[in-house]
Amino acid sequence: MAKYPWLSLWLSAANTWAGAARGFWTAEMQRQQNAMLDEMTKRTTGSATKT
């Protein structure tokens, strides 16, 4: 048995929440990177075809 069961429970819940938050922010960062890459690709290919 853990010496401090409530602390263990609280830390476990905090770790679960932190993992979910990390997943959310990682996905958001990926979405922004994809949007930036798409915009850069559109500008690059758009300027090349306007000659």
Secondary structure, DSSP 8 states (H G I E B T S, - for coil): --SSHHHHHHHHHHHHHHHHHHHHHHHHHHHHHHHHHHHHHHHHHHHHS--
